[in-house]
Amino acid sequence: VAEKPLFYQGLNDFAASMLDKVSTELVDTAQAIHEKYPDMDMSDVIHLFDWYKLNYKESIADFSTLQSAMRTC
């Protein structure tokens, strides 16, 4: 492609906040499951922001927030 496609450049504060809250809830749920069932490996359940930092570290221009990471990736 001649130009990088625009995926999340229009991500607004509300949407970023919802993504953060849902991701936090998933991580909290995974931790609760692991506490109840210690043999269940939940280590792959990470926050969306951490996932972006791991998988797009070379592409992200602004690591300050989930929103900025997604918008500058």
PyMOL Python script that loads the backbone (N, CA, C, O; Angstrom):
from pymol import cmd

cmd.read_pdbstr("""\
ATOM      1  N   VAL A   1       0.840  -1.178   0.000  1.00  0.00           N
ATOM      2  CA  VAL A   1       0.000   0.000   0.000  1.00  0.00           C
ATOM      3  C   VAL A   1       0.887   1.244   0.000  1.00  0.00           C
ATOM      4  O   VAL A   1       1.906   1.299   0.689  1.00  0.00           O
ATOM      5  N   ALA A   2       0.492   2.208  -0.760  1.00  0.00           N
ATOM      6  CA  ALA A   2       1.259   3.444  -0.846  1.00  0.00           C
ATOM      7  C   ALA A   2       1.189   4.243   0.451  1.00  0.00           C
ATOM      8  O   ALA A   2       2.164   4.876   0.854  1.00  0.00           O
ATOM      9  N   GLU A   3       0.038   4.207   1.094  1.00  0.00           N
ATOM     10  CA  GLU A   3      -0.143   4.969   2.326  1.00  0.00           C
ATOM     11  C   GLU A   3      -0.660   4.069   3.438  1.00  0.00           C
ATOM     12  O   GLU A   3      -1.460   3.164   3.200  1.00  0.00           O
ATOM     13  N   LYS A   4      -0.197   4.328   4.648  1.00  0.00           N
ATOM     14  CA  LYS A   4      -0.634   3.565   5.811  1.00  0.00           C
ATOM     15  C   LYS A   4      -2.141   3.788   6.032  1.00  0.00           C
ATOM     16  O   LYS A   4      -2.587   4.933   6.093  1.00  0.00           O
ATOM     17  N   PRO A   5      -2.933   2.698   6.152  1.00  0.00           N
ATOM     18  CA  PRO A   5      -4.381   2.873   6.358  1.00  0.00           C
ATOM     19  C   PRO A   5      -4.685   3.455   7.739  1.00  0.00           C
ATOM     20  O   PRO A   5      -3.971   3.197   8.708  1.00  0.00           O
ATOM     21  N   LEU A   6      -5.742   4.231   7.806  1.00  0.00           N
ATOM     22  CA  LEU A   6      -6.155   4.843   9.068  1.00  0.00           C
ATOM     23  C   LEU A   6      -7.125   3.901   9.773  1.00  0.00           C
ATOM     24  O   LEU A   6      -8.234   3.669   9.292  1.00  0.00           O
ATOM     25  N   PHE A   7      -6.708   3.362  10.908  1.00  0.00           N
ATOM     26  CA  PHE A   7      -7.575   2.472  11.662  1.00  0.00           C
ATOM     27  C   PHE A   7      -8.126   3.156  12.908  1.00  0.00           C
ATOM     28  O   PHE A   7      -9.341   3.255  13.082  1.00  0.00           O
ATOM     29  N   TYR A   8      -7.241   3.623  13.764  1.00  0.00           N
ATOM     30  CA  TYR A   8      -7.673   4.141  15.062  1.00  0.00           C
ATOM     31  C   TYR A   8      -7.360   5.619  15.262  1.00  0.00           C
ATOM     32  O   TYR A   8      -7.456   6.111  16.386  1.00  0.00           O
ATOM     33  N   GLN A   9      -6.993   6.332  14.218  1.00  0.00           N
ATOM     34  CA  GLN A   9      -6.647   7.738  14.360  1.00  0.00           C
ATOM     35  C   GLN A   9      -7.823   8.558  14.881  1.00  0.00           C
ATOM     36  O   GLN A   9      -7.618   9.600  15.503  1.00  0.00           O
ATOM     37  N   GLY A  10      -9.038   8.108  14.639  1.00  0.00           N
ATOM     38  CA  GLY A  10     -10.219   8.820  15.111  1.00  0.00           C
ATOM     39  C   GLY A  10     -10.732   8.337  16.460  1.00  0.00           C
ATOM     40  O   GLY A  10     -11.824   8.720  16.880  1.00  0.00           O
ATOM     41  N   LEU A  11      -9.964   7.508  17.136  1.00  0.00           N
ATOM     42  CA  LEU A  11     -10.375   6.979  18.441  1.00  0.00           C
ATOM     43  C   LEU A  11     -10.559   8.123  19.431  1.00  0.00           C
ATOM     44  O   LEU A  11      -9.604   8.833  19.748  1.00  0.00           O
ATOM     45  N   ASN A  12     -11.782   8.302  19.918  1.00  0.00           N
ATOM     46  CA  ASN A  12     -12.043   9.419  20.831  1.00  0.00           C
ATOM     47  C   ASN A  12     -11.848   9.010  22.292  1.00  0.00           C
ATOM     48  O   ASN A  12     -11.603   7.843  22.595  1.00  0.00           O
ATOM     49  N   ASP A  13     -11.961   9.985  23.187  1.00  0.00           N
ATOM     50  CA  ASP A  13     -11.745   9.745  24.616  1.00  0.00           C
ATOM     51  C   ASP A  13     -12.701   8.697  25.174  1.00  0.00           C
ATOM     52  O   ASP A  13     -12.296   7.824  25.941  1.00  0.00           O
ATOM     53  N   PHE A  14     -13.978   8.788  24.783  1.00  0.00           N
ATOM     54  CA  PHE A  14     -14.974   7.850  25.298  1.00  0.00           C
ATOM     55  C   PHE A  14     -14.638   6.417  24.896  1.00  0.00           C
ATOM     56  O   PHE A  14     -14.644   5.519  25.738  1.00  0.00           O
ATOM     57  N   ALA A  15     -14.349   6.201  23.625  1.00  0.00           N
ATOM     58  CA  ALA A  15     -14.036   4.856  23.136  1.00  0.00           C
ATOM     59  C   ALA A  15     -12.768   4.318  23.792  1.00  0.00           C
ATOM     60  O   ALA A  15     -12.714   3.147  24.169  1.00  0.00           O
ATOM     61  N   ALA A  16     -11.759   5.158  23.930  1.00  0.00           N
ATOM     62  CA  ALA A  16     -10.515   4.736  24.576  1.00  0.00           C
ATOM     63  C   ALA A  16     -10.766   4.376  26.035  1.00  0.00           C
ATOM     64  O   ALA A  16     -10.209   3.403  26.543  1.00  0.00           O
ATOM     65  N   SER A  17     -11.596   5.154  26.703  1.00  0.00           N
ATOM     66  CA  SER A  17     -11.936   4.877  28.097  1.00  0.00           C
ATOM     67  C   SER A  17     -12.671   3.541  28.228  1.00  0.00           C
ATOM     68  O   SER A  17     -12.397   2.766  29.145  1.00  0.00           O
ATOM     69  N   MET A  18     -13.591   3.277  27.323  1.00  0.00           N
ATOM     70  CA  MET A  18     -14.329   2.007  27.349  1.00  0.00           C
ATOM     71  C   MET A  18     -13.391   0.829  27.093  1.00  0.00           C
ATOM     72  O   MET A  18     -13.488  -0.196  27.768  1.00  0.00           O
ATOM     73  N   LEU A  19     -12.494   0.966  26.132  1.00  0.00           N
ATOM     74  CA  LEU A  19     -11.521  -0.096  25.864  1.00  0.00           C
ATOM     75  C   LEU A  19     -10.651  -0.357  27.086  1.00  0.00           C
ATOM     76  O   LEU A  19     -10.367  -1.508  27.417  1.00  0.00           O
ATOM     77  N   ASP A  20     -10.230   0.711  27.754  1.00  0.00           N
ATOM     78  CA  ASP A  20      -9.415   0.580  28.958  1.00  0.00           C
ATOM     79  C   ASP A  20     -10.194  -0.136  30.059  1.00  0.00           C
ATOM     80  O   ASP A  20      -9.661  -1.033  30.713  1.00  0.00           O
ATOM     81  N   LYS A  21     -11.440   0.251  30.265  1.00  0.00           N
ATOM     82  CA  LYS A  21     -12.255  -0.359  31.326  1.00  0.00           C
ATOM     83  C   LYS A  21     -12.536  -1.834  31.048  1.00  0.00           C
ATOM     84  O   LYS A  21     -12.445  -2.666  31.951  1.00  0.00           O
ATOM     85  N   VAL A  22     -12.876  -2.157  29.810  1.00  0.00           N
ATOM     86  CA  VAL A  22     -13.139  -3.550  29.454  1.00  0.00           C
ATOM     87  C   VAL A  22     -11.871  -4.385  29.616  1.00  0.00           C
ATOM     88  O   VAL A  22     -11.920  -5.500  30.135  1.00  0.00           O
ATOM     89  N   SER A  23     -10.757  -3.855  29.179  1.00  0.00           N
ATOM     90  CA  SER A  23      -9.492  -4.570  29.289  1.00  0.00           C
ATOM     91  C   SER A  23      -9.109  -4.786  30.753  1.00  0.00           C
ATOM     92  O   SER A  23      -8.648  -5.865  31.124  1.00  0.00           O
ATOM     93  N   THR A  24      -9.299  -3.765  31.578  1.00  0.00           N
ATOM     94  CA  THR A  24      -9.019  -3.893  33.011  1.00  0.00           C
ATOM     95  C   THR A  24      -9.924  -4.951  33.634  1.00  0.00           C
ATOM     96  O   THR A  24      -9.475  -5.747  34.459  1.00  0.00           O
ATOM     97  N   GLU A  25     -11.183  -4.960  33.244  1.00  0.00           N
ATOM     98  CA  GLU A  25     -12.130  -5.953  33.762  1.00  0.00           C
ATOM     99  C   GLU A  25     -11.713  -7.371  33.367  1.00  0.00           C
ATOM    100  O   GLU A  25     -11.824  -8.294  34.173  1.00  0.00           O
ATOM    101  N   LEU A  26     -11.241  -7.547  32.147  1.00  0.00           N
ATOM    102  CA  LEU A  26     -10.770  -8.861  31.704  1.00  0.00           C
ATOM    103  C   LEU A  26      -9.561  -9.323  32.513  1.00  0.00           C
ATOM    104  O   LEU A  26      -9.486 -10.485  32.913  1.00  0.00           O
ATOM    105  N   VAL A  27      -8.624  -8.421  32.752  1.00  0.00           N
ATOM    106  CA  VAL A  27      -7.438  -8.761  33.540  1.00  0.00           C
ATOM    107  C   VAL A  27      -7.843  -9.109  34.971  1.00  0.00           C
ATOM    108  O   VAL A  27      -7.348 -10.085  35.534  1.00  0.00           O
ATOM    109  N   ASP A  28      -8.737  -8.320  35.561  1.00  0.00           N
ATOM    110  CA  ASP A  28      -9.217  -8.594  36.921  1.00  0.00           C
ATOM    111  C   ASP A  28      -9.929  -9.946  36.992  1.00  0.00           C
ATOM    112  O   ASP A  28      -9.759 -10.689  37.958  1.00  0.00           O
ATOM    113  N   THR A  29     -10.716 -10.259  35.979  1.00  0.00           N
ATOM    114  CA  THR A  29     -11.415 -11.544  35.929  1.00  0.00           C
ATOM    115  C   THR A  29     -10.421 -12.694  35.837  1.00  0.00           C
ATOM    116  O   THR A  29     -10.578 -13.710  36.514  1.00  0.00           O
ATOM    117  N   ALA A  30      -9.411 -12.537  35.009  1.00  0.00           N
ATOM    118  CA  ALA A  30      -8.381 -13.570  34.878  1.00  0.00           C
ATOM    119  C   ALA A  30      -7.654 -13.784  36.202  1.00  0.00           C
ATOM    120  O   ALA A  30      -7.355 -14.920  36.567  1.00  0.00           O
ATOM    121  N   GLN A  31      -7.370 -12.705  36.917  1.00  0.00           N
ATOM    122  CA  GLN A  31      -6.710 -12.831  38.218  1.00  0.00           C
ATOM    123  C   GLN A  31      -7.605 -13.553  39.217  1.00  0.00           C
ATOM    124  O   GLN A  31      -7.126 -14.382  39.991  1.00  0.00           O
ATOM    125  N   ALA A  32      -8.897 -13.247  39.208  1.00  0.00           N
ATOM    126  CA  ALA A  32      -9.838 -13.913  40.112  1.00  0.00           C
ATOM    127  C   ALA A  32      -9.949 -15.402  39.784  1.00  0.00           C
ATOM    128  O   ALA A  32     -10.015 -16.235  40.688  1.00  0.00           O
ATOM    129  N   ILE A  33      -9.969 -15.732  38.507  1.00  0.00           N
ATOM    130  CA  ILE A  33     -10.007 -17.141  38.102  1.00  0.00           C
ATOM    131  C   ILE A  33      -8.753 -17.851  38.578  1.00  0.00           C
ATOM    132  O   ILE A  33      -8.822 -18.963  39.102  1.00  0.00           O
ATOM    133  N   HIS A  34      -7.615 -17.214  38.398  1.00  0.00           N
ATOM    134  CA  HIS A  34      -6.349 -17.822  38.824  1.00  0.00           C
ATOM    135  C   HIS A  34      -6.299 -18.019  40.339  1.00  0.00           C
ATOM    136  O   HIS A  34      -5.764 -19.021  40.815  1.00  0.00           O
ATOM    137  N   GLU A  35      -6.850 -17.074  41.096  1.00  0.00           N
ATOM    138  CA  GLU A  35      -6.885 -17.227  42.554  1.00  0.00           C
ATOM    139  C   GLU A  35      -7.743 -18.422  42.959  1.00  0.00           C
ATOM    140  O   GLU A  35      -7.400 -19.144  43.896  1.00  0.00           O
ATOM    141  N   LYS A  36      -8.844 -18.633  42.266  1.00  0.00           N
ATOM    142  CA  LYS A  36      -9.740 -19.743  42.588  1.00  0.00           C
ATOM    143  C   LYS A  36      -9.200 -21.068  42.052  1.00  0.00           C
ATOM    144  O   LYS A  36      -9.380 -22.114  42.677  1.00  0.00           O
ATOM    145  N   TYR A  37      -8.546 -21.022  40.905  1.00  0.00           N
ATOM    146  CA  TYR A  37      -7.998 -22.216  40.257  1.00  0.00           C
ATOM    147  C   TYR A  37      -6.521 -21.973  39.933  1.00  0.00           C
ATOM    148  O   TYR A  37      -6.179 -21.654  38.795  1.00  0.00           O
ATOM    149  N   PRO A  38      -5.650 -22.122  40.932  1.00  0.00           N
ATOM    150  CA  PRO A  38      -4.223 -21.787  40.752  1.00  0.00           C
ATOM    151  C   PRO A  38      -3.523 -22.543  39.621  1.00  0.00           C
ATOM    152  O   PRO A  38      -2.525 -22.064  39.082  1.00  0.00           O
ATOM    153  N   ASP A  39      -4.035 -23.708  39.263  1.00  0.00           N
ATOM    154  CA  ASP A  39      -3.401 -24.463  38.178  1.00  0.00           C
ATOM    155  C   ASP A  39      -3.751 -23.910  36.796  1.00  0.00           C
ATOM    156  O   ASP A  39      -3.143 -24.294  35.796  1.00  0.00           O
ATOM    157  N   MET A  40      -4.715 -23.025  36.746  1.00  0.00           N
ATOM    158  CA  MET A  40      -5.111 -22.450  35.460  1.00  0.00           C
ATOM    159  C   MET A  40      -4.183 -21.274  35.136  1.00  0.00           C
ATOM    160  O   MET A  40      -4.130 -20.287  35.869  1.00  0.00           O
ATOM    161  N   ASP A  41      -3.467 -21.399  34.043  1.00  0.00           N
ATOM    162  CA  ASP A  41      -2.519 -20.354  33.639  1.00  0.00           C
ATOM    163  C   ASP A  41      -3.258 -19.218  32.938  1.00  0.00           C
ATOM    164  O   ASP A  41      -3.812 -19.400  31.854  1.00  0.00           O
ATOM    165  N   MET A  42      -3.260 -18.068  33.557  1.00  0.00           N
ATOM    166  CA  MET A  42      -3.920 -16.896  32.987  1.00  0.00           C
ATOM    167  C   MET A  42      -2.889 -15.828  32.608  1.00  0.00           C
ATOM    168  O   MET A  42      -3.242 -14.668  32.395  1.00  0.00           O
ATOM    169  N   SER A  43      -1.629 -16.220  32.527  1.00  0.00           N
ATOM    170  CA  SER A  43      -0.556 -15.248  32.298  1.00  0.00           C
ATOM    171  C   SER A  43      -0.629 -14.566  30.927  1.00  0.00           C
ATOM    172  O   SER A  43      -0.050 -13.496  30.739  1.00  0.00           O
ATOM    173  N   ASP A  44      -1.323 -15.166  29.991  1.00  0.00           N
ATOM    174  CA  ASP A  44      -1.450 -14.537  28.671  1.00  0.00           C
ATOM    175  C   ASP A  44      -2.525 -13.461  28.627  1.00  0.00           C
ATOM    176  O   ASP A  44      -2.639 -12.737  27.638  1.00  0.00           O
ATOM    177  N   VAL A  45      -3.309 -13.351  29.684  1.00  0.00           N
ATOM    178  CA  VAL A  45      -4.355 -12.325  29.733  1.00  0.00           C
ATOM    179  C   VAL A  45      -3.710 -11.035  30.227  1.00  0.00           C
ATOM    180  O   VAL A  45      -3.403 -10.897  31.412  1.00  0.00           O
ATOM    181  N   ILE A  46      -3.508 -10.103  29.318  1.00  0.00           N
ATOM    182  CA  ILE A  46      -2.877  -8.834  29.673  1.00  0.00           C
ATOM    183  C   ILE A  46      -3.754  -7.681  29.192  1.00  0.00           C
ATOM    184  O   ILE A  46      -4.638  -7.856  28.353  1.00  0.00           O
ATOM    185  N   HIS A  47      -3.492  -6.529  29.731  1.00  0.00           N
ATOM    186  CA  HIS A  47      -4.245  -5.328  29.361  1.00  0.00           C
ATOM    187  C   HIS A  47      -3.963  -4.988  27.898  1.00  0.00           C
ATOM    188  O   HIS A  47      -2.863  -5.216  27.395  1.00  0.00           O
ATOM    189  N   LEU A  48      -4.967  -4.444  27.233  1.00  0.00           N
ATOM    190  CA  LEU A  48      -4.831  -4.070  25.823  1.00  0.00           C
ATOM    191  C   LEU A  48      -3.654  -3.119  25.594  1.00  0.00           C
ATOM    192  O   LEU A  48      -2.944  -3.239  24.595  1.00  0.00           O
ATOM    193  N   PHE A  49      -3.448  -2.185  26.507  1.00  0.00           N
ATOM    194  CA  PHE A  49      -2.331  -1.243  26.380  1.00  0.00           C
ATOM    195  C   PHE A  49      -1.003  -1.993  26.414  1.00  0.00           C
ATOM    196  O   PHE A  49      -0.107  -1.698  25.623  1.00  0.00           O
ATOM    197  N   ASP A  50      -0.866  -2.959  27.321  1.00  0.00           N
ATOM    198  CA  ASP A  50       0.357  -3.763  27.384  1.00  0.00           C
ATOM    199  C   ASP A  50       0.532  -4.588  26.109  1.00  0.00           C
ATOM    200  O   ASP A  50       1.649  -4.757  25.621  1.00  0.00           O
ATOM    201  N   TRP A  51      -0.579  -5.100  25.574  1.00  0.00           N
ATOM    202  CA  TRP A  51      -0.519  -5.871  24.336  1.00  0.00           C
ATOM    203  C   TRP A  51      -0.017  -5.000  23.188  1.00  0.00           C
ATOM    204  O   TRP A  51       0.825  -5.424  22.396  1.00  0.00           O
ATOM    205  N   TYR A  52      -0.542  -3.783  23.108  1.00  0.00           N
ATOM    206  CA  TYR A  52      -0.079  -2.853  22.065  1.00  0.00           C
ATOM    207  C   TYR A  52       1.408  -2.569  22.222  1.00  0.00           C
ATOM    208  O   TYR A  52       2.149  -2.570  21.239  1.00  0.00           O
ATOM    209  N   LYS A  53       1.849  -2.326  23.455  1.00  0.00           N
ATOM    210  CA  LYS A  53       3.265  -2.016  23.681  1.00  0.00           C
ATOM    211  C   LYS A  53       4.155  -3.192  23.313  1.00  0.00           C
ATOM    212  O   LYS A  53       5.273  -2.992  22.839  1.00  0.00           O
ATOM    213  N   LEU A  54       3.682  -4.407  23.520  1.00  0.00           N
ATOM    214  CA  LEU A  54       4.468  -5.591  23.164  1.00  0.00           C
ATOM    215  C   LEU A  54       4.492  -5.847  21.656  1.00  0.00           C
ATOM    216  O   LEU A  54       5.533  -6.184  21.094  1.00  0.00           O
ATOM    217  N   ASN A  55       3.361  -5.688  21.021  1.00  0.00           N
ATOM    218  CA  ASN A  55       3.230  -6.089  19.625  1.00  0.00           C
ATOM    219  C   ASN A  55       3.470  -4.990  18.598  1.00  0.00           C
ATOM    220  O   ASN A  55       3.713  -5.280  17.427  1.00  0.00           O
ATOM    221  N   TYR A  56       3.404  -3.751  19.020  1.00  0.00           N
ATOM    222  CA  TYR A  56       3.584  -2.636  18.086  1.00  0.00           C
ATOM    223  C   TYR A  56       4.641  -1.645  18.558  1.00  0.00           C
ATOM    224  O   TYR A  56       4.601  -0.469  18.195  1.00  0.00           O
ATOM    225  N   LYS A  57       5.580  -2.117  19.363  1.00  0.00           N
ATOM    226  CA  LYS A  57       6.574  -1.198  19.953  1.00  0.00           C
ATOM    227  C   LYS A  57       7.364  -0.420  18.906  1.00  0.00           C
ATOM    228  O   LYS A  57       7.766   0.716  19.157  1.00  0.00           O
ATOM    229  N   GLU A  58       7.589  -1.010  17.744  1.00  0.00           N
ATOM    230  CA  GLU A  58       8.345  -0.315  16.698  1.00  0.00           C
ATOM    231  C   GLU A  58       7.496   0.718  15.961  1.00  0.00           C
ATOM    232  O   GLU A  58       8.035   1.618  15.317  1.00  0.00           O
ATOM    233  N   SER A  59       6.183   0.595  16.052  1.00  0.00           N
ATOM    234  CA  SER A  59       5.290   1.460  15.278  1.00  0.00           C
ATOM    235  C   SER A  59       4.669   2.593  16.078  1.00  0.00           C
ATOM    236  O   SER A  59       4.253   3.597  15.499  1.00  0.00           O
ATOM    237  N   ILE A  60       4.599   2.455  17.389  1.00  0.00           N
ATOM    238  CA  ILE A  60       3.913   3.447  18.223  1.00  0.00           C
ATOM    239  C   ILE A  60       4.792   4.681  18.394  1.00  0.00           C
ATOM    240  O   ILE A  60       5.959   4.580  18.774  1.00  0.00           O
ATOM    241  N   ALA A  61       4.220   5.832  18.112  1.00  0.00           N
ATOM    242  CA  ALA A  61       4.957   7.092  18.258  1.00  0.00           C
ATOM    243  C   ALA A  61       4.765   7.713  19.636  1.00  0.00           C
ATOM    244  O   ALA A  61       5.621   8.470  20.095  1.00  0.00           O
ATOM    245  N   ASP A  62       3.650   7.403  20.305  1.00  0.00           N
ATOM    246  CA  ASP A  62       3.349   8.009  21.610  1.00  0.00           C
ATOM    247  C   ASP A  62       2.832   6.935  22.554  1.00  0.00           C
ATOM    248  O   ASP A  62       1.714   6.443  22.399  1.00  0.00           O
ATOM    249  N   PHE A  63       3.657   6.576  23.536  1.00  0.00           N
ATOM    250  CA  PHE A  63       3.331   5.523  24.494  1.00  0.00           C
ATOM    251  C   PHE A  63       2.648   6.046  25.757  1.00  0.00           C
ATOM    252  O   PHE A  63       2.504   5.291  26.718  1.00  0.00           O
ATOM    253  N   SER A  64       2.228   7.292  25.790  1.00  0.00           N
ATOM    254  CA  SER A  64       1.743   7.878  27.045  1.00  0.00           C
ATOM    255  C   SER A  64       0.413   7.302  27.528  1.00  0.00           C
ATOM    256  O   SER A  64       0.202   7.197  28.736  1.00  0.00           O
ATOM    257  N   THR A  65      -0.483   6.928  26.625  1.00  0.00           N
ATOM    258  CA  THR A  65      -1.776   6.354  27.008  1.00  0.00           C
ATOM    259  C   THR A  65      -2.183   5.315  25.972  1.00  0.00           C
ATOM    260  O   THR A  65      -1.607   5.243  24.887  1.00  0.00           O
ATOM    261  N   LEU A  66      -3.183   4.516  26.320  1.00  0.00           N
ATOM    262  CA  LEU A  66      -3.720   3.558  25.354  1.00  0.00           C
ATOM    263  C   LEU A  66      -4.214   4.285  24.114  1.00  0.00           C
ATOM    264  O   LEU A  66      -3.936   3.864  22.991  1.00  0.00           O
ATOM    265  N   GLN A  67      -4.937   5.365  24.312  1.00  0.00           N
ATOM    266  CA  GLN A  67      -5.478   6.121  23.185  1.00  0.00           C
ATOM    267  C   GLN A  67      -4.366   6.635  22.275  1.00  0.00           C
ATOM    268  O   GLN A  67      -4.444   6.494  21.054  1.00  0.00           O
ATOM    269  N   SER A  68      -3.344   7.224  22.861  1.00  0.00           N
ATOM    270  CA  SER A  68      -2.264   7.763  22.029  1.00  0.00           C
ATOM    271  C   SER A  68      -1.493   6.646  21.330  1.00  0.00           C
ATOM    272  O   SER A  68      -1.058   6.808  20.190  1.00  0.00           O
ATOM    273  N   ALA A  69      -1.326   5.523  22.005  1.00  0.00           N
ATOM    274  CA  ALA A  69      -0.637   4.394  21.374  1.00  0.00           C
ATOM    275  C   ALA A  69      -1.429   3.887  20.174  1.00  0.00           C
ATOM    276  O   ALA A  69      -0.860   3.610  19.118  1.00  0.00           O
ATOM    277  N   MET A  70      -2.740   3.767  20.340  1.00  0.00           N
ATOM    278  CA  MET A  70      -3.567   3.274  19.243  1.00  0.00           C
ATOM    279  C   MET A  70      -3.642   4.278  18.096  1.00  0.00           C
ATOM    280  O   MET A  70      -3.674   3.889  16.929  1.00  0.00           O
ATOM    281  N   ARG A  71      -3.669   5.544  18.422  1.00  0.00           N
ATOM    282  CA  ARG A  71      -3.798   6.571  17.381  1.00  0.00           C
ATOM    283  C   ARG A  71      -2.500   6.796  16.611  1.00  0.00           C
ATOM    284  O   ARG A  71      -2.533   7.233  15.460  1.00  0.00           O
ATOM    285  N   THR A  72      -1.355   6.502  17.234  1.00  0.00           N
ATOM    286  CA  THR A  72      -0.074   6.774  16.572  1.00  0.00           C
ATOM    287  C   THR A  72       0.603   5.512  16.059  1.00  0.00           C
ATOM    288  O   THR A  72       1.748   5.560  15.611  1.00  0.00           O
ATOM    289  N   CYS A  73      -0.081   4.409  16.120  1.00  0.00           N
ATOM    290  CA  CYS A  73       0.492   3.133  15.707  1.00  0.00           C
ATOM    291  C   CYS A  73       0.447   2.983  14.203  1.00  0.00           C
ATOM    292  O   CYS A  73       0.888   1.965  13.670  1.00  0.00           O
TER     293      CYS A  73
END
""", "prot")
cmd.dss("prot")
cmd.show_as("cartoon", "prot")
cmd.util.cbc("prot")
cmd.orient("prot")
